[in-house]
Amino acid sequence: MNFLLLVVIFWAIAVGIWMVVTRYFRNADVDKMKSRVLNTDEEKKKKKRGKDQNSPVQLIQSEDKTTGRVVMHLMQRYDLTNRLNTLLEQAGLKWRPARLVHACLGLFLVGFLVTRYIIPLQYLAAQLLSGLALGLLPLLYVLRLRGRRMHRFEEQFPDSLEFVARSMRAGHAFSVSLEMLHREFQEPLSGEFRRTFDEHNLGLPLDHALLKLAKRVPLLDVHFFVSAVLLQKRTGGNLAEILDKLAYVIRERFKLRGKIRAISAHGRMTGLALTSIPIGVAVLMFYANPDYVSFFIEDEIGNYMMIAAGALQLIGYGVIRKIVSIEV
């Protein structure tokens, strides 16, 4: 076990050194590209000396294939790269999948070592469970950011549909109306529609650009919007009127969802209270009578009972959330 622990520690140190070195060289390359794009004084001096006068400017950043090479290979083998890329993109983070995996592994090692050498949990199952709980924090952080971003997009979406409808009635083309959303709305809606317009403007067919938008923003309302636009493109009709009616339907869904959340608020509070009470009692008992609860830490059966109690609490909370979660 000690040999395995040493191997894991050396692996973590090697990965950390590799990340620092590659980040240093990558930042140097990024600074050079910024100087070329922004036409800084250093680049002007080079042009005065006659250097690089006919060389084209590189504005497209190539994919980094050096950072986390081993981790990326394993992720591609198990088909996780595309899923993590989509998750990070939906969360609005510019991380690479290897960075997220390294963060999870690093926190897992920290939790495992702290539980093994500082907190007297003597059994491997408890140590691995604590490391797993800490290692899932980066993933939970990304999922939380993704949920917030999707919620902000959903709030802005009905207004954006009405804006596109008014813009088309004023004589603008549909693609130009999408580009105008970038100036009139805030993130994340403006960035997503700006990207859709840029993809279409650079040669991607409008159908594919809208389907990529639906993939980046996996909301039911966006799927309705994409389906309505694609159907109108094939069969014809008044797209502005279709978008107005779609915005009305989305707002009505918001109203119904608000009523349901108000009705189910008691169930959500009950689930949160029933989950928090055992945790609060356990913390109080650790301070008030530590000898009484030391059984759960020092004894093997106590470790299993503590793990089983935590698992049952999570299952119960999940069941309550499922009961009060009503899709509209």
N, C-alpha and C positions, 0 to 999 in steps of 0.2 A: 504493500500500500504506500509506503514511504517513497519507493522508487517511482511509482505512478504519479505521486504528488510532485516529485522533483521534475519529472518529464513535463507535466502540465505547467509548472511554474516557468521552466525554461522556454517552453513554447510561447507562453504569454509574453515573456520578455522579448523574445525574438520578433514576435508580431508587432509589439510596440515600437521597437527600434526600426523595423521596416516601414511602419506607417509614418514615423517622424521623418525618416530620410526621404521617402517618396513624396510626402507633403511638401518638404523643402524644395525639391526639384520641380514639383508641379506648380508651386507658387511662383517660382522664378519664371517658368514658361508663361504663366498667366500674366505676369507683369509685362513681359515682352509683347504679348498679344494686345494687352491694353494700350501700350505705348503706340503700337501700330494703328489700332482702331481709332484712338483718340487724338492721334497726330501730335504727340507731345514734343517738347523742345529737343529732347535727345534724338527723336526720329527726324526732326527737321535738320539738325546738325549733320546727321548721316546723309540726308539727301543733298545738303550743300557740298559735301565732300564727293558726291557722285556715286554713293553706294546705294544699291537696291533701287535704282530708279525705274527699272522695268519689271521688277518682281511683283507678282500679284499679291494682294492683301488676303491673308487667311482669316476669314471671319467665322468659319465653322469649326468648332472644337471637336477633335477626334475623341473616340471613346477610350477611356483609361483602362488598359488591360494589365496593369502592373499592380495596382493596389489590391491587396487581398487575393492574390492569385490562387492560393490553395483553397481558400474558402469559396471563391467564385467557381472553381472547378467542381467542388462538392455540391454547390447549389445548382449548377447546371446539370449535374448528373441526376439529381433528384427533382429537377424541374421546379425550382423555387425562385430562380432569378426573375422571371417575368412577373410572378405574383408579388414579390417584394417591390419590384420597380413600380408596378401599378399601385400598390399600397402607399408607397412614399410619394408618388405623384399625386394621388388623391388627397394626401395630407398636406400638400404644398411644401414639402421639404426637398431640399436639393442634395440629400444624402445619397450615397451609393449603397446598394444592398450589402456589400461587404462591411461597410461601416456599422450598419445596424446589427449584423451578425456578430461582429467583433465586440460591440457594446454589450450585447446579451451574454456572450461567452465571458467577457471580463467581469461583469457583475455576478455571473454564476460562480466564478472562481472566488470572488471576494466573499460572497455569502457562504460558500462552502468552507473556506479557510477560517472565517470569523467564527462560524458555528463549531468548527473542529477544535480550534485552539483557544478561543476566548470564552464562548458560552459552553458550559459543560454538557453538551449533548453527545453522548457516548456512542450512539448507534448510527450506522451509515445511512439508513433510511431518513432519519431526521436531518442529517447534514445535507443530503442531496435535496430534500424537500425545501429546506431554507435557501439553498443555492438556486434552485429552480424558481422559487418565488421572487428572489431578487433579480434573477436573470430575465424574467418576463417584464420587468419595468420599462425598458426601452420600447418593447413592442406595444405595451399598453399606452405609453405616451404617444406613439405614432397613431394608434387607433383613436385616442381621444382627440388629437389634432384633426384627424380625418373626419370624425363626427362633427366637430365644431365647424369645419370648413364646409362640409356638405349642408349643414343647417343654415349657414349664412347664404350659401348659394340658393338654397330653396326659398329663403325669404325674399331675395331679390328677383327671383325668376319671373313671377307674374308681372311685375312692373316692366321687366325687360321685354316680355312678349308684347305688351301694349305699346311700348316704345317702337319696336320693330314694325308693328301694324301701322302706327301713325306715320312712321318714316316711309313705308311703302305707299301709303295713300298720298304722301307729299311728292311722290315721283322717284324715290330712290330705289335702286335695285336691292334684292334681298341680301346679297353678299356685302354691299356697301352699308346696309343697315346693321349687319353684324359687326362691321368695323367701327361704326359710330358708337356701339355699346361700350367700347373701350374708353371713350372720352366721357361718357355720361354716367357710368356706374363705377362702383368701387370693386376691389377684390373681394372674393375670388371670381365673381362673374365676369368682370371686365377682362381678366387675364385669360380665362378659358375661351371666351368668344374671340378675343384677339388672336389667340393661337389658332382657332378654327379658321379665321379669315386669312391668316398668314399661310396656313397650309393650302387653302384653296387658291390663294393668290400666287403661290409658287408652283402651281400646276396640278395639285391633287384634286380629283373630281369632288364636287360638292357632296355627293352621296357618301364617299369615304371619309371626308372631313367631318361630317355630322355623325357618322357611326363611331369615329374615334372620340368625338365629344361625348357620346353616350357611354363609351367605355371608360373614359376618364371620370365622368360624373354619373355614377350608377344610381340615379334617382328615377323613380317612376314617372315623374313629370317631364324629365328630359327625354325619356323614351317616348312619351306621348308626343312631344314636340318634334322629335326626329321622325317618327312615323308619319305625323301629319304632313311635314314638309316633303318627305319622300313620296308619299301618296299623292299630294297635290302636284308634284312635279311630273308624275306619270299620267294622272287622269285629268289634271286641270282644275280650275276653280279659283275662288277668291281667297288667296292665302291670308290677307289682312283680316278678313272676317273670321277665318278659322283660328287665327292666333288670338283674336279678341275672345272668342268663345272658350278657347283653351285656358286663357288667363282667368276667365270667370269660373270655370270648373275647378281650377287649382285653388282659387280663393275660397270657394265653398268647401273644398276638402280641408283647408286650414281651419275654417270655422268649426266643422264637425270634429276635427282632431282636437281642437281646444276644448270643446265640450266633453269629449271622452276623457281627456287628461284631467279635467276638473272632477269628473265623476270617479275616476280610478285613483285619485290622489291619496285617498284613505288607504287603499291596498298597498301602494308604494311605500307610504310612511310606515305601515305595519311591517312590511318586509324588512325595511331598514332598521326598525327598532328591534325586531326579533333577532336580527343578525348582530346588532351592536351590543345588546345586553350581555350575552355570554363573554364577549371580548372584554367589555368593561369590568365584569365581575372577576375574570381571570387576572386582569392587571391589578385590581384592588387586592386580590388575595396574595399576589406576589409581594406586595408591600406590607400587608397586614399580617399575614401568617405564611411566610415562605416555607416553613417546614411541612405545612399541610399540602402544598402543591408541588413540593420537590419530587414527589412520587412520579409526576408526569415527565420529569426531566431525567431523573437518575435511574429509573427502572425501565426495562425493555417493554414490559406490558403497558406502562404509563405512556411511553412514546407512541406505541401503536394506538392507544386510546385517544391521545391528543391529535394524532393524524386523522383518525376516523371521525373525531368530533368536528375538526375543521372541514373535512370533506363533506360531512352531512350538513354543516351550516351553509356551505356554498351551494350544495344541491337544493336545499330548502329555499335559499334566496333566489336561485335561478327559477325554481318552480313558481314562486310568488310573482316574479317579474314576468314570467311567461303568461300567467293568468291575467295580469292587469295590462299586458301589452296587446292592444287591439289595433290591427292594421286597418287603415282607411283607404 
